[in-house]
């Protein structure tokens, strides 16, 4: 359902498939374990086309809350305009570190890497 890579202290997590309503908790726990295990400077979650669903967006928002509590900058990338809209609308209500939303994964990763390097 997901894969990950750690590059230059940026944890990139790619969600490949829709977790569905029943798989949200499992996906969130897996992502949380990766974040807490690696303690990166920044996190990028990439939603593949098949994973750009409301269930996955919910997991991304919960992951963002975890990253905010840990003081981590988090970005999300998805080609899906409807998923980006949902994320943007939910992001308007957040307190603390804002979620950075990109249409392209390469730009999200490059931006996260630049922010990490500059810090």
HELIX and SHEET records of a PDB file:
HELIX    1   1 UNK A   20  UNK A   38  1                                  19    
HELIX    2   2 UNK A   49  UNK A   51  5                                   3    
HELIX    3   3 UNK A   54  UNK A   70  1                                  17    
HELIX    4   4 UNK A   81  UNK A   91  1                                  11    
HELIX    5   5 UNK A  105  UNK A  118  1                                  14    
SHEET    1   A 5 UNK A   2  UNK A   7  0                                        
SHEET    2   A 5 UNK A  10  UNK A  15 -1                                        
SHEET    3   A 5 UNK A  42  UNK A  47  1                                        
SHEET    4   A 5 UNK A  73  UNK A  78  1                                        
SHEET    5   A 5 UNK A 100  UNK A 102  1                                        
END                                                                             
